[in-house]
Structures are given as structure tokens and as C-alpha cells.
Amino acid sequence: MGTTRTNRAHPSNDLGLLLRHWRELRGASQLGLALDTGISQRHLSFIESGRSVPSRHALTSIVQSLDVPLRERNALFLAAGYAPVYSEAAWDAKEMQGITRALDRMLRQHDPFPAIVMDRYWNVLTTNASSPRFFGSFIDMASRTAPRNMLHLIFDPKGMRPFVVDWETVARSLIHRVHRELVGGVLDERSRTLLDELFAYPGVDPSWRLRGSVGSALNLPMIPMGFTKHGKTLRYFSMVTSVGAPQSIAAQELRIESMFPADDETERLHEECISNSPTLA
């Protein structure tokens, strides 16, 4: 059972509003949440109305039950008057060395095919050597300001878009991926802004915001991303890797996107594609 705070003359109800938001987002009733956490429904009602503040242990049980992402859990702890629990250190901080070493191994071992480490908003954090060589064989990557964003790279008419085969199908599938891969299944403000920026590009159909079937004309188990160069088409698909059981915000939000040839012809042509391209940082 949580404790009631009496040391605030005018306590804020930010915590209650946030918890109600997450409970409703997850489609959980107060009774269901009470049964799952062992906290009385009456006490949960008091928390949401601002009449009571849970103990740290009770709040931990609630956010775990609601599967709240780690970044948002910290906001809830702060609203309750507690220190944040999860580290907000950068992805390449000293405490992340074990993970960054693993990332380095994965990136190196995936050469000669592109592999990219991104944050939750598709910003590129690091890549293997083949990634800038591959994309640099199509466009001048040095002209694109950092942090480079993979979605903008594909949607921008001045980026990779002119080289993408069946761009509309690929772009629509990427919009669906944004929704599918949201951390905690939550469309936060920055994700919403990113989507708005993508829909601002010419030729992006507003109906793509609806999550219908994308389909694939190639009758494959995935939607490949094809690129045309010198009259030849190279088709790739992606495997996405994330950190298991993350305990820091950066670890939870990291994604490794590894590109693989979707057919034998692409595997044969790939080395030729990047052999004369510049190496970019």
C-alpha cells in the first residue's frame, strides 16, 4: 500500500493524470490493474484523483503492469516526487560499453552489407563501413547534415527517393513500421512530429496514416526495398535487432537495422555497387 503525502500545501495531480493516461492507453480498468498489482482499487482511485501518492514500490508495480517505456517511467517517478530510476546516459556512455562493444561486433560482421544503429526516432547513431559506401554510391551523403535520419533519407526527393523502386509501396510500409516499432507502442510528441515531417514531403498520401495492408507485388514474405542504379535493380530486406531486457533508456531505444540481399542477383551485384563509392564518416 502506498503512502499519502501530507507535506505539500497544493499537491500537483500530474501523477494521477499520467497514470490514468497510461491505464486508458493500455485498455486497463482500475479493477484489472488492482488485481494485477495487488494494490486496492480504492487506493488506485485515490492516486488518480491526486488524493494519495503511491510508495516507490507500488508505483514500480503499476508501471511494470502497464508496460510503460523506461523514459516515461522516469517522468512518472518524478511526478510522484521520487528520483528517476532509469539511466538517461547517452548510448555511447561509459556505462553502455558492454552494449557498444556488441554493436561494434555486429556491425563489423555484417560487412559487406549495410548495418545501421538508430535511436527510437530513426536517427543514425553509428554504422558499419559498408553503409556510407552503399548510400554514398547513390547520393552525396556528406551534404546531408547530422544527425542523419533514415526516414528522411528515403522520403526526401533530394535523398534516396529517386532511386527507390516502387517508392510509394516502400514509403507506405515504412510509415506502418514507425507505428509498429514505437517504444511501448506509444506515439509520443517527437514521433508525431517526425510523421508530420514525412507527410509534408510531396507525393506522400495522407491516407497512409491509416494502418491497412501494404501488400507486395513480388509475392515475397517481406516487402523488399529496391534501388535502381545504372539500369540494374538491387533488392534488400531488413532484420531489426533490439536489446533484450534493457535497464537503461538508451538500451531500450536502440535498434540495429541490418540489410540483406533479397535475391541472388542482388548478392552478386552488391559488391560491384559499392566498390567505387566513397567512404564517408
Protein Blocks (a to p, Z undefined) as FASTA:
>chain_A
ZZddfkbfbacfklmmmmmmmmmmnopafklmmmmnopafklmmmmmnopaccdfklmmm
mmmmnopafklmmmmmmmnopacfbdcbdfkbmklmmmmmmmmmmmmmmpcbdcddddfk
opafbdcfklmmmmmmmmcfklpccdddfklmmmpmklmmmmpghkllmmmmmmmmmmmm
pghhiacfklmmmmmmmmmpghiafklmpccdebjaklpabdcddddeehiacddddddd
ddehiabfklmmpccdddddfbfklmmmmmmmmmmpccdZZ
